[in-house]
Amino acid sequence: MSIKDKLTTILFGKKTEEPEEQESRIQAAQAEEGVPETLPFAAEDPALLKLPGDHPLQQLYALRRKEAGRLPAPRLSLDEEGVLPKEVVQKEKGRLQTALRNVCSFRLKSTKNSGNKRKREQKEEDGGADDEHRGLDAFPWFFISSDKLYAWALVLPPTGQGKELSRGLLLQAMEEQGITYGVDRRIVDRLPHDEDRYFTLFLIAQGKPAFDGKNGNIVDYFPRTVERVLEVDEYDQVNYAALNLIHNVKEGQEICRLIRPTEGEPGRTVLDQEIPAKSGKAVPLPKGRNTELSEDGDVLLALVSGHVEFTGRSFQVKPVLEIGGNVDFSTGNIKFLGDVNIKGDVLTGFTVRAMGSIWVGGVIEAGATVEAGGDLTVVKGILGDGTTTVRAQRCIFSKYIENATIYVRENLQTDAIINGSIYCDGEVLVRSGRGTIMGGRVWAAQKISAAVVGSKSECRTSIALGGLPCTNFERELVRKELKELEMELEKLECQMDSPVKASLLGKARVKLNTAELRLQQLEEDLQDIKEELRGREEEGRLECSVAYAGTEISFGDELLRLRHEERQCVAKMVCGEIIVM
């Protein structure tokens, strides 16, 4: 009697038994059939293929069970041990189901045909049927994954007097299928003797996947992008000495290191076919000015001491000029191709020009001229007298600005602007410290943000927004230069004729022609840029906590003069009109 029949008899055959007696009889029946006393609920196996009751494999299983009696249930798990990638299992389940239906349908049809022939032969009286009509031998069937890296075996049982599965039969079938690489010999040896050798899916061979090589890479020891962000402390103060805009390097120091690409490792399929692999791509070291490669070519080294900067394609080292004190008569005017670090002040009447960035630990005094091809940082501030001119092709960071003309291509950040003439193609930020703009004119293309604009005394403070501040500033300078050259030319023409006069007149005319050409070029560039910016005139805006009466706000030709104090206001151009919100 099967366990199902025994359990049915126990549960339903004797209604008068107590529950304790039924439980003991159930446990005894389970022990007799080898079933564990407790059957814990296991999570569903995602690799297990479930078949409907009318599937040809189920019909083959029923026929075999009818012939052999007790038989383990079919189990079709692509990943019994849980070692395969999930994507492989999900991809192959659908293919397996289709292929399994085809092969089992064919086997079922062959089984029925063989059975019919056997019955007809038994009726004959000429000595019985031939061997080929006595049944079907065991049939090892192999399912190979689409990438040919995995092969599974499913053995269909023999019928009638067919041969049972043997090691030789299994190996012969594998050889016919070409499965020769990565074969699990343990499964091959034990499968013919296993109780569940039929109707169970076994992972019988695993190939070797190909591994593509890794691309080369570069490890940087210096940043490629410099973050120009000022940090404000809890007291709303900015430490302008701690911007870390200059990254110093010593001669022979490593700038970056190359990680070479790796070769690809080819794989093999279960059919012993090679799977090609791609090798990684090499990347060149970003070698720039004043740098060199190491002997093995894996390291980029600094050729000189200076400041490391990434220019978009390569690292380059700009020499850094260190000034231990002030820029005065002991140093003279400075003109340098790299970066300049000045620990002291730039005194009145002196000029500092650098192709790179300039760092000033003190102040820029009245009458001084400073021009930076990169960033300009002034720790203590700019104290001018109306003749002080400061220019930077990138950003300017200064503690304060007073009575100075400032030209900056990107952004300007400071604590206060007093009677300054500011031309900025980016944003003017005056939020830290006092955050005051008082007097003078501030012209920014994008935005002006300040805590206080103007003063209670209603001093005239002009705020201009939009347009092309720096280009207009350059045009004004050239026009001023033209006027000075024309006046100089008139004075020279009034002098008596002499070789000196002729020489000076020639030089003046050359300068005048050059200035005229520069002005013409600027006018053309200005017109071209205006065409590009057409429709974007209203993008500029003023943001401030307090704007006092007397403040003038302009967008191009439009002008608005504040008559009353405004708080938490935003001024912008809307439909051709300046609106203060």
PADRENFI-451148 format. One record per residue (C-alpha): residue in three letters; y negated, x negated, z. Coordinates in steps of 0.2 Angstrom, whole numbers, plus 5000, padded with zeros to 4 digits. Layout:
% residues N
(node ALA,(Y,X,Z))
...
END
This chain:
% residues 581
(node MET,(5000,5000,5000))
(node SER,(4983,4993,4995))
(node ILE,(4969,4991,5008))
(node LYS,(4960,5005,5000))
(node ASP,(4975,5017,5003))
(node LYS,(4977,5011,5020))
(node LEU,(4959,5013,5025))
(node THR,(4959,5031,5017))
(node THR,(4975,5035,5027))
(node ILE,(4967,5029,5043))
(node LEU,(4950,5037,5040))
(node PHE,(4956,5054,5033))
(node GLY,(4975,5055,5035))
(node LYS,(4975,5057,5054))
(node LYS,(4960,5068,5060))
(node THR,(4966,5068,5078))
(node GLU,(4964,5049,5081))
(node GLU,(4950,5044,5092))
(node PRO,(4936,5032,5085))
(node GLU,(4943,5017,5095))
(node GLU,(4960,5019,5088))
(node GLN,(4954,5021,5070))
(node GLU,(4943,5005,5072))
(node SER,(4958,4995,5078))
(node ARG,(4969,5001,5064))
(node ILE,(4956,4997,5051))
(node GLN,(4954,4979,5058))
(node ALA,(4973,4977,5058))
(node ALA,(4974,4983,5040))
(node GLN,(4960,4971,5035))
(node ALA,(4969,4956,5043))
(node GLU,(4985,4961,5034))
(node GLU,(4976,4960,5017))
(node GLY,(4966,4945,5021))
(node VAL,(4949,4954,5022))
(node PRO,(4937,4947,5035))
(node GLU,(4933,4959,5049))
(node THR,(4914,4959,5045))
(node LEU,(4906,4959,5028))
(node PRO,(4888,4953,5030))
(node PHE,(4876,4960,5017))
(node ALA,(4871,4946,5005))
(node ALA,(4856,4945,4994))
(node GLU,(4859,4950,4976))
(node ASP,(4863,4935,4965))
(node PRO,(4850,4935,4951))
(node ALA,(4862,4924,4941))
(node LEU,(4875,4937,4942))
(node LEU,(4879,4947,4926))
(node LYS,(4883,4965,4930))
(node LEU,(4894,4975,4917))
(node PRO,(4896,4993,4914))
(node GLY,(4913,5002,4917))
(node ASP,(4916,5004,4899))
(node HIS,(4913,4986,4894))
(node PRO,(4927,4978,4884))
(node LEU,(4929,4965,4898))
(node GLN,(4932,4979,4911))
(node GLN,(4946,4986,4899))
(node LEU,(4954,4969,4897))
(node TYR,(4953,4967,4916))
(node ALA,(4962,4984,4918))
(node LEU,(4976,4979,4906))
(node ARG,(4979,4962,4915))
(node ARG,(4979,4971,4932))
(node LYS,(4991,4983,4926))
(node GLU,(5003,4969,4920))
(node ALA,(5000,4957,4935))
(node GLY,(4997,4968,4949))
(node ARG,(4984,4961,4962))
(node LEU,(4970,4952,4953))
(node PRO,(4953,4945,4959))
(node ALA,(4938,4955,4952))
(node PRO,(4928,4948,4938))
(node ARG,(4913,4937,4943))
(node LEU,(4901,4932,4930))
(node SER,(4888,4921,4938))
(node LEU,(4878,4908,4927))
(node ASP,(4873,4898,4943))
(node GLU,(4886,4900,4956))
(node GLU,(4879,4885,4966))
(node GLY,(4861,4888,4963))
(node VAL,(4857,4872,4954))
(node LEU,(4850,4878,4938))
(node PRO,(4832,4882,4934))
(node LYS,(4828,4900,4936))
(node GLU,(4820,4901,4918))
(node VAL,(4836,4895,4911))
(node VAL,(4846,4908,4920))
(node GLN,(4835,4922,4915))
(node LYS,(4834,4917,4897))
(node GLU,(4853,4915,4895))
(node LYS,(4858,4931,4904))
(node GLY,(4854,4942,4889))
(node ARG,(4862,4930,4877))
(node LEU,(4878,4930,4888))
(node GLN,(4879,4949,4888))
(node THR,(4878,4951,4869))
(node ALA,(4890,4936,4866))
(node LEU,(4903,4943,4879))
(node ARG,(4903,4960,4872))
(node ASN,(4907,4953,4855))
(node VAL,(4921,4941,4860))
(node CYS,(4929,4954,4872))
(node SER,(4929,4968,4859))
(node PHE,(4938,4956,4847))
(node ARG,(4950,4951,4860))
(node LEU,(4953,4969,4865))
(node LYS,(4956,4974,4847))
(node SER,(4968,4959,4845))
(node THR,(4978,4964,4861))
(node LYS,(4980,4982,4855))
(node ASN,(4986,4976,4838))
(node SER,(4998,4964,4846))
(node GLY,(5005,4978,4857))
(node ASN,(5008,4989,4843))
(node LYS,(5017,4976,4833))
(node ARG,(5028,4972,4848))
(node LYS,(5034,4990,4849))
(node ARG,(5038,4991,4831))
(node GLU,(5048,4974,4832))
(node GLN,(5058,4980,4846))
(node LYS,(5065,4995,4836))
(node GLU,(5071,4983,4823))
(node GLU,(5089,4977,4825))
(node ASP,(5088,4960,4816))
(node GLY,(5086,4949,4832))
(node GLY,(5069,4954,4839))
(node ALA,(5051,4949,4836))
(node ASP,(5045,4932,4831))
(node ASP,(5035,4922,4844))
(node GLU,(5018,4926,4836))
(node HIS,(5022,4945,4840))
(node ARG,(5027,4942,4858))
(node GLY,(5009,4943,4864))
(node LEU,(4993,4933,4865))
(node ASP,(4990,4916,4874))
(node ALA,(4977,4913,4886))
(node PHE,(4960,4911,4877))
(node PRO,(4947,4899,4884))
(node TRP,(4930,4905,4878))
(node PHE,(4914,4894,4879))
(node PHE,(4896,4900,4880))
(node ILE,(4883,4886,4876))
(node SER,(4865,4888,4881))
(node SER,(4852,4889,4867))
(node ASP,(4846,4871,4871))
(node LYS,(4864,4865,4872))
(node LEU,(4862,4858,4889))
(node TYR,(4874,4869,4898))
(node ALA,(4891,4876,4894))
(node TRP,(4901,4889,4903))
(node ALA,(4919,4893,4902))
(node LEU,(4927,4910,4903))
(node VAL,(4946,4912,4901))
(node LEU,(4954,4928,4895))
(node PRO,(4972,4930,4901))
(node PRO,(4987,4931,4890))
(node THR,(4996,4947,4885))
(node GLY,(5014,4951,4884))
(node GLN,(5024,4935,4884))
(node GLY,(5009,4924,4879))
(node LYS,(5006,4907,4887))
(node GLU,(4997,4905,4903))
(node LEU,(4982,4894,4904))
(node SER,(4986,4875,4905))
(node ARG,(4975,4860,4906))
(node GLY,(4981,4855,4889))
(node LEU,(4976,4872,4882))
(node LEU,(4959,4870,4890))
(node LEU,(4955,4853,4884))
(node GLN,(4961,4857,4866))
(node ALA,(4949,4872,4866))
(node MET,(4935,4861,4872))
(node GLU,(4938,4848,4859))
(node GLU,(4938,4862,4845))
(node GLN,(4921,4868,4852))
(node GLY,(4915,4850,4852))
(node ILE,(4911,4850,4871))
(node THR,(4914,4832,4876))
(node TYR,(4898,4826,4886))
(node GLY,(4895,4830,4904))
(node VAL,(4912,4839,4907))
(node ASP,(4916,4843,4925))
(node ARG,(4933,4836,4926))
(node ARG,(4936,4843,4943))
(node ILE,(4935,4861,4936))
(node VAL,(4946,4856,4921))
(node ASP,(4959,4849,4933))
(node ARG,(4960,4864,4945))
(node LEU,(4955,4879,4934))
(node PRO,(4973,4881,4927))
(node HIS,(4980,4883,4945))
(node ASP,(4965,4894,4952))
(node GLU,(4969,4911,4958))
(node ASP,(4952,4917,4949))
(node ARG,(4955,4907,4933))
(node TYR,(4953,4923,4923))
(node PHE,(4938,4934,4921))
(node THR,(4927,4921,4930))
(node LEU,(4913,4911,4923))
(node PHE,(4913,4893,4927))
(node LEU,(4899,4880,4923))
(node ILE,(4911,4867,4915))
(node ALA,(4898,4855,4907))
(node GLN,(4880,4850,4909))
(node GLY,(4870,4839,4897))
(node LYS,(4857,4827,4901))
(node PRO,(4839,4834,4898))
(node ALA,(4826,4823,4889))
(node PHE,(4811,4817,4899))
(node ASP,(4795,4814,4889))
(node GLY,(4785,4799,4895))
(node LYS,(4769,4801,4905))
(node ASN,(4753,4797,4897))
(node GLY,(4743,4783,4902))
(node ASN,(4729,4786,4915))
(node ILE,(4714,4777,4923))
(node VAL,(4711,4775,4941))
(node ASP,(4692,4774,4944))
(node TYR,(4685,4765,4959))
(node PHE,(4667,4771,4955))
(node PRO,(4662,4789,4952))
(node ARG,(4658,4794,4934))
(node THR,(4646,4807,4939))
(node VAL,(4633,4804,4951))
(node GLU,(4629,4820,4962))
(node ARG,(4610,4820,4965))
(node VAL,(4610,4832,4979))
(node LEU,(4599,4830,4994))
(node GLU,(4606,4835,5011))
(node VAL,(4595,4844,5024))
(node ASP,(4598,4841,5042))
(node GLU,(4597,4854,5056))
(node TYR,(4578,4850,5058))
(node ASP,(4575,4854,5039))
(node GLN,(4572,4836,5036))
(node VAL,(4579,4825,5021))
(node ASN,(4584,4807,5023))
(node TYR,(4578,4800,5006))
(node ALA,(4585,4783,5011))
(node ALA,(4603,4789,5010))
(node LEU,(4605,4796,4993))
(node ASN,(4618,4783,4987))
(node LEU,(4612,4784,4969))
(node ILE,(4616,4765,4967))
(node HIS,(4633,4759,4967))
(node ASN,(4633,4740,4969))
(node VAL,(4647,4729,4962))
(node LYS,(4650,4711,4964))
(node GLU,(4655,4699,4951))
(node GLY,(4674,4700,4947))
(node GLN,(4676,4716,4957))
(node GLU,(4688,4729,4950))
(node ILE,(4679,4744,4942))
(node CYS,(4694,4754,4936))
(node ARG,(4713,4751,4934))
(node LEU,(4724,4756,4919))
(node ILE,(4741,4765,4922))
(node ARG,(4751,4761,4907))
(node PRO,(4761,4775,4898))
(node THR,(4780,4777,4901))
(node GLU,(4793,4777,4888))
(node GLY,(4802,4794,4886))
(node GLU,(4820,4795,4891))
(node PRO,(4831,4804,4878))
(node GLY,(4844,4816,4883))
(node ARG,(4861,4822,4877))
(node THR,(4868,4839,4874))
(node VAL,(4885,4845,4880))
(node LEU,(4890,4843,4861))
(node ASP,(4886,4824,4863))
(node GLN,(4871,4825,4852))
(node GLU,(4855,4815,4857))
(node ILE,(4839,4824,4862))
(node PRO,(4824,4814,4857))
(node ALA,(4810,4811,4869))
(node LYS,(4792,4808,4867))
(node SER,(4784,4792,4874))
(node GLY,(4767,4794,4883))
(node LYS,(4751,4790,4875))
(node ALA,(4740,4775,4879))
(node VAL,(4722,4776,4884))
(node PRO,(4710,4762,4882))
(node LEU,(4700,4755,4897))
(node PRO,(4681,4761,4896))
(node LYS,(4674,4743,4893))
(node GLY,(4655,4743,4892))
(node ARG,(4641,4730,4894))
(node ASN,(4644,4716,4907))
(node THR,(4662,4721,4910))
(node GLU,(4678,4712,4905))
(node LEU,(4697,4715,4905))
(node SER,(4709,4705,4916))
(node GLU,(4722,4694,4908))
(node ASP,(4735,4707,4908))
(node GLY,(4723,4720,4901))
(node ASP,(4726,4732,4915))
(node VAL,(4710,4730,4925))
(node LEU,(4692,4732,4921))
(node LEU,(4681,4719,4930))
(node ALA,(4663,4717,4933))
(node LEU,(4656,4702,4923))
(node VAL,(4640,4701,4934))
(node SER,(4634,4708,4950))
(node GLY,(4624,4724,4949))
(node HIS,(4625,4743,4948))
(node VAL,(4640,4752,4940))
(node GLU,(4636,4766,4929))
(node PHE,(4646,4777,4918))
(node THR,(4637,4781,4902))
(node GLY,(4648,4794,4895))
(node ARG,(4660,4783,4886))
(node SER,(4661,4767,4896))
(node PHE,(4657,4759,4912))
(node GLN,(4643,4746,4912))
(node VAL,(4636,4735,4925))
(node LYS,(4617,4735,4926))
(node PRO,(4610,4720,4935))
(node VAL,(4601,4724,4951))
(node LEU,(4585,4716,4955))
(node GLU,(4582,4714,4974))
(node ILE,(4565,4713,4981))
(node GLY,(4566,4709,4999))
(node GLY,(4547,4714,5003))
(node ASN,(4533,4722,4994))
(node VAL,(4528,4721,4976))
(node ASP,(4512,4711,4977))
(node PHE,(4505,4694,4972))
(node SER,(4521,4686,4978))
(node THR,(4531,4695,4965))
(node GLY,(4518,4701,4952))
(node ASN,(4522,4715,4940))
(node ILE,(4540,4719,4938))
(node LYS,(4548,4723,4921))
(node PHE,(4567,4723,4922))
(node LEU,(4581,4729,4911))
(node GLY,(4593,4735,4925))
(node ASP,(4590,4743,4942))
(node VAL,(4577,4738,4954))
(node ASN,(4578,4739,4973))
(node ILE,(4562,4737,4983))
(node LYS,(4563,4736,5001))
(node GLY,(4544,4737,5004))
(node ASP,(4530,4745,4996))
(node VAL,(4522,4745,4978))
(node LEU,(4504,4739,4982))
(node THR,(4488,4745,4973))
(node GLY,(4486,4739,4955))
(node PHE,(4504,4733,4952))
(node THR,(4516,4739,4940))
(node VAL,(4535,4741,4941))
(node ARG,(4545,4746,4925))
(node ALA,(4564,4746,4924))
(node MET,(4577,4752,4911))
(node GLY,(4588,4758,4925))
(node SER,(4584,4767,4942))
(node ILE,(4571,4761,4955))
(node TRP,(4573,4763,4974))
(node VAL,(4557,4760,4984))
(node GLY,(4560,4759,5003))
(node GLY,(4541,4761,5007))
(node VAL,(4527,4769,4998))
(node ILE,(4519,4768,4981))
(node GLU,(4501,4765,4984))
(node ALA,(4485,4771,4975))
(node GLY,(4483,4763,4958))
(node ALA,(4501,4758,4956))
(node THR,(4511,4762,4941))
(node VAL,(4530,4765,4942))
(node GLU,(4541,4769,4927))
(node ALA,(4560,4771,4929))
(node GLY,(4573,4774,4915))
(node GLY,(4584,4782,4927))
(node ASP,(4581,4790,4944))
(node LEU,(4566,4786,4956))
(node THR,(4568,4787,4974))
(node VAL,(4553,4784,4986))
(node VAL,(4559,4784,5004))
(node LYS,(4541,4786,5012))
(node GLY,(4531,4794,4998))
(node ILE,(4518,4792,4984))
(node LEU,(4500,4790,4990))
(node GLY,(4489,4790,4975))
(node ASP,(4470,4790,4972))
(node GLY,(4470,4800,4956))
(node THR,(4475,4785,4945))
(node THR,(4492,4783,4951))
(node THR,(4505,4787,4938))
(node VAL,(4524,4788,4941))
(node ARG,(4537,4792,4927))
(node ALA,(4556,4794,4927))
(node GLN,(4568,4799,4913))
(node ARG,(4579,4807,4926))
(node CYS,(4575,4814,4943))
(node ILE,(4562,4809,4956))
(node PHE,(4565,4810,4975))
(node SER,(4550,4807,4986))
(node LYS,(4545,4811,5004))
(node TYR,(4528,4817,4998))
(node ILE,(4517,4816,4983))
(node GLU,(4498,4815,4985))
(node ASN,(4484,4813,4972))
(node ALA,(4496,4806,4959))
(node THR,(4502,4810,4941))
(node ILE,(4520,4813,4940))
(node TYR,(4531,4814,4924))
(node VAL,(4549,4818,4927))
(node ARG,(4562,4823,4913))
(node GLU,(4574,4832,4925))
(node ASN,(4571,4838,4943))
(node LEU,(4558,4834,4956))
(node GLN,(4562,4836,4975))
(node THR,(4550,4832,4989))
(node ASP,(4543,4839,5005))
(node ALA,(4525,4841,5000))
(node ILE,(4514,4840,4985))
(node ILE,(4495,4838,4988))
(node ASN,(4483,4838,4974))
(node GLY,(4496,4832,4962))
(node SER,(4497,4833,4943))
(node ILE,(4516,4837,4940))
(node TYR,(4524,4838,4923))
(node CYS,(4543,4842,4925))
(node ASP,(4555,4848,4912))
(node GLY,(4567,4854,4925))
(node GLU,(4565,4861,4942))
(node VAL,(4552,4857,4956))
(node LEU,(4560,4860,4973))
(node VAL,(4548,4859,4988))
(node ARG,(4558,4867,5001))
(node SER,(4562,4854,5014))
(node GLY,(4550,4848,5028))
(node ARG,(4533,4856,5026))
(node GLY,(4538,4863,5009))
(node THR,(4520,4864,5003))
(node ILE,(4511,4864,4986))
(node MET,(4492,4863,4989))
(node GLY,(4479,4859,4976))
(node GLY,(4481,4851,4959))
(node ARG,(4493,4857,4945))
(node VAL,(4512,4859,4945))
(node TRP,(4520,4862,4928))
(node ALA,(4539,4865,4927))
(node ALA,(4549,4871,4912))
(node GLN,(4562,4880,4923))
(node LYS,(4558,4884,4941))
(node ILE,(4546,4880,4955))
(node SER,(4553,4884,4972))
(node ALA,(4542,4881,4988))
(node ALA,(4540,4887,5005))
(node VAL,(4520,4888,5004))
(node VAL,(4509,4888,4988))
(node GLY,(4491,4886,4990))
(node SER,(4481,4887,5007))
(node LYS,(4472,4899,5018))
(node SER,(4455,4891,5012))
(node GLU,(4460,4897,4995))
(node CYS,(4459,4880,4987))
(node ARG,(4463,4881,4968))
(node THR,(4482,4878,4966))
(node SER,(4488,4880,4948))
(node ILE,(4506,4884,4944))
(node ALA,(4512,4883,4926))
(node LEU,(4529,4889,4920))
(node GLY,(4539,4887,4904))
(node GLY,(4535,4877,4889))
(node LEU,(4537,4858,4887))
(node PRO,(4528,4850,4901))
(node CYS,(4533,4832,4897))
(node THR,(4530,4833,4878))
(node ASN,(4513,4840,4881))
(node PHE,(4509,4826,4894))
(node GLU,(4514,4813,4881))
(node ARG,(4503,4821,4868))
(node GLU,(4488,4821,4880))
(node LEU,(4491,4802,4884))
(node VAL,(4491,4798,4865))
(node ARG,(4475,4809,4862))
(node LYS,(4466,4800,4877))
(node GLU,(4472,4783,4869))
(node LEU,(4465,4788,4852))
(node LYS,(4448,4792,4859))
(node GLU,(4447,4776,4868))
(node LEU,(4452,4766,4852))
(node GLU,(4439,4776,4842))
(node MET,(4426,4771,4855))
(node GLU,(4431,4753,4855))
(node LEU,(4431,4753,4836))
(node GLU,(4413,4760,4835))
(node LYS,(4407,4746,4847))
(node LEU,(4415,4733,4837))
(node GLU,(4407,4739,4821))
(node CYS,(4390,4738,4829))
(node GLN,(4393,4719,4833))
(node MET,(4387,4705,4821))
(node ASP,(4399,4699,4808))
(node SER,(4410,4685,4814))
(node PRO,(4428,4679,4812))
(node VAL,(4431,4686,4830))
(node LYS,(4424,4703,4825))
(node ALA,(4435,4704,4810))
(node SER,(4451,4699,4820))
(node LEU,(4447,4712,4833))
(node LEU,(4443,4725,4820))
(node GLY,(4460,4722,4812))
(node LYS,(4469,4723,4828))
(node ALA,(4460,4739,4834))
(node ARG,(4463,4748,4817))
(node VAL,(4482,4744,4818))
(node LYS,(4483,4751,4836))
(node LEU,(4473,4766,4830))
(node ASN,(4485,4769,4815))
(node THR,(4500,4767,4827))
(node ALA,(4493,4780,4839))
(node GLU,(4489,4792,4825))
(node LEU,(4507,4791,4819))
(node ARG,(4513,4794,4837))
(node LEU,(4502,4809,4839))
(node GLN,(4508,4816,4822))
(node GLN,(4526,4813,4827))
(node LEU,(4523,4821,4844))
(node GLU,(4515,4836,4835))
(node GLU,(4530,4838,4824))
(node ASP,(4542,4837,4838))
(node LEU,(4533,4849,4848))
(node GLN,(4533,4862,4834))
(node ASP,(4551,4860,4831))
(node ILE,(4555,4861,4850))
(node LYS,(4544,4877,4851))
(node GLU,(4554,4885,4837))
(node GLU,(4571,4881,4846))
(node LEU,(4564,4888,4862))
(node ARG,(4556,4904,4854))
(node GLY,(4562,4919,4864))
(node ARG,(4565,4909,4880))
(node GLU,(4547,4908,4886))
(node GLU,(4550,4920,4900))
(node GLU,(4564,4910,4908))
(node GLY,(4553,4901,4920))
(node ARG,(4550,4908,4938))
(node LEU,(4541,4904,4954))
(node GLU,(4549,4907,4971))
(node CYS,(4540,4905,4987))
(node SER,(4539,4911,5005))
(node VAL,(4520,4912,5005))
(node ALA,(4508,4912,4991))
(node TYR,(4490,4912,4996))
(node ALA,(4475,4919,4987))
(node GLY,(4467,4907,4975))
(node THR,(4484,4902,4967))
(node GLU,(4484,4903,4948))
(node ILE,(4500,4907,4939))
(node SER,(4502,4904,4921))
(node PHE,(4514,4906,4907))
(node GLY,(4507,4899,4891))
(node ASP,(4491,4908,4888))
(node GLU,(4494,4921,4901))
(node LEU,(4485,4918,4917))
(node LEU,(4486,4927,4934))
(node ARG,(4475,4923,4949))
(node LEU,(4481,4930,4966))
(node ARG,(4468,4940,4975))
(node HIS,(4478,4943,4990))
(node GLU,(4491,4933,5000))
(node GLU,(4509,4937,4994))
(node ARG,(4525,4934,5005))
(node GLN,(4543,4932,4999))
(node CYS,(4537,4933,4981))
(node VAL,(4545,4929,4965))
(node ALA,(4533,4927,4949))
(node LYS,(4540,4928,4932))
(node MET,(4536,4934,4914))
(node VAL,(4542,4952,4910))
(node CYS,(4538,4959,4893))
(node GLY,(4523,4947,4890))
(node GLU,(4515,4951,4907))
(node ILE,(4516,4940,4923))
(node ILE,(4524,4951,4937))
(node VAL,(4524,4946,4955))
(node MET,(4538,4954,4965))
END
